[in-house]
Amino acid sequence: MAPPTQDTPPTPAPPRRPLLGRLSLPERNYVAEALRTETVGGVLLLVAAVAALVWANTFGGSYEQVSDFHFGLGALGLDLSVAHWAADGLLAVFFFVAGVELKRELVAGELRDPKAAALPVVAALCGMAVPALVYFLTTVIGGGSTNGWAVPTATDIAFALAVLAVIGTSLPSALRAFLLTLAVVDDLFAILIIAVFFTSDLNFLALGGAVLGLVVFHLLLRFEVRGWYVYVPLALVIWGLMYNSGVHATIAGVAMGLMLRCSRREGEKYSPGEHIEHLVRPLSAGIAVPLFALFSAGVALNGEALAGVFTRPETLGVVLGLVVGKTVGIFGGTYLAARFTKAELNKDLAWADVLALASLAGIGFTVSLLIGELAFEGDPEMVNEIKAAVLIGSLTAALLACVLLKLRVRKYKELYDAEELDEDESGVPDVYEQDDPEYHLRMAAIHERKAAEHRRLAEERAGAARNKPNSPA
């Protein structure tokens, strides 16, 4: 008779990966530094947008004169208006930072692990596809132009963080990182949309020169040639050639950003990409993007124009795409990614938090304004109305997000305080030291000192009670 077979113990299921869980300490520090700069830039962006609206609606003639003023080197095809210099030139700095940010996420951040990257990628794709679909259906049903389908697909991270700064919400680092990573992926696909769908007739000679310049740029980086005086002039040449090629000039900024090395070598505190990003990000967030907003957000607003936003299919499609499409797309994409993968929502958070972030991502400003100008180029009246729709849609999304975030602000504050607690004063939050024996020894010493102080106080109180004269009966 065959010997009895032993039952093999069932293989334990792999642990489910927490969705929106705590970040590693280096990633947390990077996100905190990046968002600090973006938040300040976002406040400047808000100020610039308000200034543009006031200027355009108070002294509209002078606003148009300044925006349309041309200067530059006409012989090189660079005699551009102030508005075009802002959109094609200054935004190249913004997209350069976006390129570096994307490269860092791919090699050292949330996107380096394909399993972890699936969530923000799926959420961002759904957060772009659904708004485009909402716009498309709205314009088809209303008999409008489908040219602006890409306008509501973009998220403005600086504007979104400015809203957070204004309402004073302390988001835990996991939610902030999710918003930042989502915006990085969003920027990548927005860049692809601009490159593929809004490229005019190609000048292959200029395009070849731009590609050659990028090859030289890459070789200089490869051989670790140093000196801003080498790279800045070369970057300007590449940008000028890219502009004259017919491909949108901001693509040059992205390409150069992606070429920087963002992985740290032994002995390096920061990689070259992180170092350059740290230097250029304030220029992007504090100067380039606010100036672009100043010369792009100047929309003439009146009762008739505002009413037209909700009656014209193109503008209504933009508003619905930003407010409804973004929220439904990102929330739905996140839920589906969690439902069909081994990810589960952080036990300290709720799906209401994801919904609030999804609505916050409906703030589409910088890239939405740019795509609106490209989609309806040659039709200034429509461009003006699309800009008004972007502003109204972004404002509505911001107000909705404020309401949803305020409902959970107490919970966010508890999580934020727990992440920042550094009771042993080591400079590292306590939640990151739980596996460090030295941390527990420091905490033991702290508690022993506290216990000794309490014993001393107890003895003093007991002695005082013994020496106290009896009160009369």
N, C-alpha and C positions, 0 to 999 in steps of 0.2 A: 504494500500500500504506500502511496506517495506521501512523503512527510507533509504535515500541514503547512500551508504558506502563511507567512506573517503578513498582517495588514501593514502596508506602507503608510506612514503618516501623510496626510494631505499636505501638499506644498502650500505654504502660507502665501496668500495673495500679496503682491507688492504693495507697499504703502502708497496711498493716494497722495499726489502732489498737491500742496495747498495752493489754491487760487488766491492771489493777492496776499501771500504770506510775507513774513518779515524778510527784508533784504539782507545780504551780507554787509558787513561793516564798510568795506571799501566802496561798494556800490551805493550804500546809504550816504556816505560822505560825498561821493561824486554827485548824486542826485540833489542833495541839499545845496551844494555849491552852485550847480547849474540852475536850479530853480530860483535861487536867491537872485542871481543876475537877471533871469527871465522875468521875475516878478517886478523888479525895479524897471526893467525895460517895458513891461506891460503897462505900468502906471504912466510912463512917458508916452506910450502909444495911445492910451486913453486921452491924455492931455492934448496930444497932437490931433487926434480925431475930432475932439470937441473944438479945438482952435480952428481946424479946417472948416467945420460946419458954421461956426460963428463968422469967420472971414467970408465964406462963400455966400452966406445969407445976409450979410451986412454991407460988405463992400465987394459984391460979386464981380464988378468990372475989373478991379485991381487983382482979384484972385485969378481970373482968367488970363489977364495980361502977364502976370508973373509965371503962371503955369505954362503958358505958351511961348515964353521968351526962349529964343534959340541961341545956343553958343556951342563952340567946339571946333574941331578940325574938319572942315567940309571936305578937304582933299582926301581925307582918310574915311569918308563916309560917316563921320561922327559929329555932324552938326545937328544936335538934338535939342528938343525943348527941355525945360526944367523938369516937367512931369516925366518925360522919357528918360532923362538921366536918373531920376529917382527910381523908376520902375525897372530899367534895364541895367543901370549901373550899381546903385546902392543895394538893390535886392540881390545882386550877385554876391555881396558880402554875407547877406542873410543865408543864402543857399550854400555858400562855402561852409559856414558853421553847421548847417544842416547835414552837409556831406561828411564833415568830420564826426559829427554826432552819430550819424548812421554807421560809419566805419567802426567807431568805438563800440557801439551796441553790438555789432556783428562779431567783433573779436574779443570783447571783454565784458559786455553788458548782458542785458536780458535776452538778446537775440542770438547769443553764441550757442545756446543749447536749443536744438530744433524742437524739442518737446516744450520747453518754456516759451520759445518764440511763436509757437502755433497760436497761442491765445491772442497776443496783441496783433498778429498778422491777420488772423481770421476776423477779429473785431474791427480792425482798420478797413479791411476789404469790404466787409458788410456795411461799415459806416461810410463807405464811399459809393457802393453799388446801390444801396437803398435810396439815398438822397437823389442820385442820378435818375433812378427809376421813378421816384415821386415827381421830379421835374418833368421827365419825359411824358408821363401819363397826364400830368396837368396841362402841359402845352398841347399835346395831341387832342385831348378832350376839348380844350378851349380854342383850338385852331391857331396856336401861336408858333413861334420859331423854336425848334429844338436845339439851336446852336449853343445855348447856354447850359447844356446838361451837366457840364463839369463845374459850374460855379458853386453849387452847394456841397461839393464833395470835400472841401478842404477844412481843416481845423487850425485855428490860430492859437498856439500854445501860449504865447506871450499875453494875449488878450484874456485867455481863460485864467491864467495865473494872476493877472491883474484883478480880475473879479474876486478871486479867492483872497487877495491881499486887502481889497476894499471891504469885504464882508467879515474879514478877520477869522476865517475858518482855519483851524489847525488840523490839516489833513495828516493822517499817519503816512509814513514814508512809502508804504506799499501802494497806496492809492495815488500818491503823487508820481511814483515811478511808473505806474500803469498809464497815467495820463501823459507823461513825458514820452514813454516808449510808443504809445499809440500815436502821438503826434509825429514822432520820427518816422514811423512806417507810413503814416498819412502823407508826410512831406515827400517821401520816396515816390509814392504812386502819383502824387500831384506833379512831381518833376517829370515822370514818365508821360503823364497826360500832356503836359506842356510841350515836351520834346516830340511826341508822336502826332498830336492833333493840332498843334498851333505853330507848326513850322511852315514858313512861307517858301517861295521858290528858292531852291538851294543854289548857292554860289560855291561850286565844288573847289575852286582854287582857294578861296578864303577858308572853306571848311578843312581842306587839306593842310593849310598853314596852321590852323588852330590845332589839328590833331598832331602835327609835327611839334608844335610848341608844348603840347601835353606830354609827348614822348620825352622831350628835353627836360621838362619839369620832373617827370618820373625818374629819369636817369640821375639828375642832380640829387634827388632825395635818396636814391639807391646808393650813391657814392658818398652820401652824408656831407654834401657841400653845405656850408653854413653861411648865413649873411642875408638879412632882409633885402639889402641892396641888389642881390642877385634875383631873388624870387619875386619881389614886388613889380619891377619893370617887366619881367617875363609874364607875370600874371596879367598885367595890363595889356600886353601884346596879344596874349591868348584871348582875353575878353573881347578886344577890338575885332580880331579876326572872326571870333564866334558870332559876334553881332552882325558883321557884314556877310556871314555865310547864309543867313536866313534862319538858322537855328536860334532859339531864344537865348540871349546872352547869359542868362542866369545858369544855364547848363554848364558853362565853363567853371563857375564857382563850385558847383556840385562835383564835377570831375576832379578838380584839384583837391577838394576836401577828402574825397575817397582815396586819394593816393597817399595821404599821410599815414605814417606808421603809428598805430594806436595801441600796440602791445608793449608792455614794459619789459626791458631787459634787466638783467641782474645789476643791482646797484642804482637803478633809475627810480626816482620818486615819481616822476611823471614821464609818460611817453612823449615824443615830439608832437604828436597830434593833440594830446591833452594840453600840452604847454601852449601851443599856438592857439588852440581853441580858447584857452583861458585868457589869452591876450586879445583875441579878435571878438569874442562874444560881447564884451561891453560896447565895442564899436558898432556891432550889429544891432544889439538890443537897445542901445542908448542913443544912437545917431541914425543909422541906415533905415531901420524900420519906422521910427517915428517920422522921419522926413518923407519917406514914401507915403505914410498915412496922411501927412499934411497936404501933399499934392495929389492925393487920390480920393480922399474922403470928403472933399469939398463939394457936396451935393446941394443944389438949390432945393430947399424944402418949402412947400406950401400945402395948403389944404387939398388942392386938386391933385398935386403930385403924390401926396401920401395916400389919398383915396385910390389913386390909380394903381398903387402897389398891390392892392387887394382885388383889383378888377381885371388887370392885364394878365394873361396866362403866364408869360415869361417871368414877370416879377413875383406873381403868386407862387409859381413853381419854385423859385429860389427861397422864399420865406418858408414854405411847407417843407422843402428839402432840408433846410438847416434845422428847423424846429422839430419836425416830426420824423423826417427821414434819418437824420443823424442819431436821434435818440433810439428809435426802433432798430436801426441797423447795428449800432454798437452794442446795445443791450442784448438784442437777439443773437448776434454773433458770439458774444461772450457766453451767453447761456448755452448755446449749441456746442461751443468748444468744451465747456465744462461737462455738458451732458454726455458727449460722445468720446471724451478722453478720460484719463485717470486723474483729472484735476477736481478738487472740491473747494468750495468757497471757504476762506479763512473763517474759523468759528467766531472770531471777534467782530466780523462784519456781516452785513445782510445784503440781499439783492437790491434793496433800496439804495445802497451806496453805489452800486454799479449803475443803477438808473440815473442817479444824480450826476455821476461822471459822464454818462452818455449824453445827457442833456447839456452839460457844460461844453462838451466837444462840438455842440452845434454852433459855437461862436466861430464863425468863419469870417476872417477879416482880410489879413494881408494877402494871402494867396487867392482868396475868393475875388477880391477887388482886381487883382492882376489878371485872373482868368476871365473875369467879366469884360475887361478892356480888350483882351485878345479875342474873345468870342464874338464881340459885336463891334470890332474895329471898323471905322468908317461910318458908324451910326451914333454920333455923340448923344442924341436924345435918348436912345435905348441904353447906352452905357450909363448915362446919368440915372435912369430909372433902375437899372440893375444894381448900381451902387446903393441907391436908396433902399432897395429890397435887401441887400446884404446887411446894411446897417440895422434895419428893422428886424430882420430875422435873427441877427446876432444879439440884439438887445433883448428880444423876446426869449431866446434860449438862455441868456444870462439871468434874466429874472426868474425863469422857471428853475434853473439850477440853484439859484440863491434860496428859493423856497425849500427845495428838496434837501439842500445841504444844511440849512438852518434847523430842520427837523431832527437832524442827527448830530448837531454840533457838540452836544454834551458828551456823546459817545466818542467822537473824534478827539475831543480834548483829553479824555481818559487814556485813550490809546497813545496819543502823542506824548503825554506826560510820562507814561510808562516807558516809552522808547527812549526818552531823554534823561531818565533818572540815572544819576551817577553818584550814588550814596557814598562810595568809597573814595570819590574825588580823584580817580585815576586818569580822567580825561577820556575814558571809554564808557559808553552807557552800560549799565549793569546787565542788560539782557544779552549782551555779547560776551560776557565773562563767566557765564554759568559753568563752563567746563574748565575754567582756569583755577587750579588749587590756590594760587596766590591771592586771587580775589576773595575766596572764602576765608583765608587766613586774615586778610585785611578786615573783612566784615566781622570776623570773630573778635578781633582786637577792638573794633569800634563798639560792639555790643558789650564786651567786657568793661570798657571804660564807662559806658552808660550804666551797666549794672552796678559798678562800684560807686558811681555818683548817686544812684537811687538808694543803695545801702547806707551811704553817708547821710543822705537826707532823712531816711527812715530812723536812723539812730538819733539824729538831732531832734526830730519830732518826738520820739519816744522819751528822750531826756527832758525835753521841755514839758511834756505831759507829767512826768514824775515830780518835777520841781514846782509845778503849779499848785498853789495853796488850795485846800478844799473850800468850796463855796459854802456859805451858811445854809443850814437846812431850812 
